[in-house]
Amino acid sequence: MSKEEIRKYAQDLGMDVVGFASLDDYQSRKSPDPRTILPKAKSIIVLGHRMIDGALDSKNPRVNMVGRMTVMDTSKSHLYLTARYVERKFRVRTSPVLSSYPLDMEAPTLGLIGDLSLRHAAVAAGLGVFGRHNLVIHPRFGSRVSFTGLLTELPLVSDSPVREELCDNCGLCVEACPGRALEMEGRTDEMKCLRASQPFGIGSAFGYIRRFLGKSPDEQLALLKEPRFMSLYQASFIGFQYACFNCIAVCPLGDMCPG
């Protein structure tokens, strides 16, 4: 009964998909044991929001970013409210996990591995299967779902897994990747992906600093007037900005507004 109560609460908030996974069914080769986060954790509640078609498909990278930022902001508040609901109603602890960040930036992970793999949790919770792009494909929404998760001490049985092979291996995601990060099947080259998807990330900031150091005052002033510096400045207070969603946008599965 607790599963359906939680599902209804989350859906009433605006969540598009809700799934449940016992830790016994969660398998992530790279991420740490969830019990290092919540020692008495028994299950994961996976919450998903449908992405915005117009933002994904726009040729304006700022609109792409806004689509990502809005779904992250919405999921953040919904995750908090669901965590409070579970803790209050069932008298158990929960640990919320957001999409994307914060991340462990220390070696050896260097921000490339999350504390919880939301992709693997979603698959274990019956919310989809992996596609050629190594993202989760939901039976209804395709690739266009952003996931968050709640580790909880509440013992919950996993939802039934998706048995259907949803990806038809059309290869559109591989062809559309500007960083060529998907060329090896079953693996995403994270560094190639980051260079394409985060043009104003830490790598770009370091490169700009290297250009700036040692220059004359006039040269430094010219560098500060470059549009790229203004974009880096903007990113410094906005946060992580994803500028590439090609692998999601070209996937024909889940596009409810086909051209």
Secondary structure, DSSP 8 states (H G I E B T S, - for coil): -HHHHHHHHHHHHT-SEEEEEEGGG---SSS--GGGTSTT--EEEEEEEE--HHHHH-S-HHHHHHHHHHHHHHHHHHHHHHHHHHHHHH---EEEE-SS-S---STTTTTSS-SS-HHHHHHHTTS-EE-TTSSEEBTTTBT-EEEEEEEESS---------S-------HHHHH-TT-TT-STT---HHHHHHHH-TTSHHHHHHHHHHHTT--HHHHHHHHTSHHHHHHHHHHHH-------HHHHT--TT-SS--
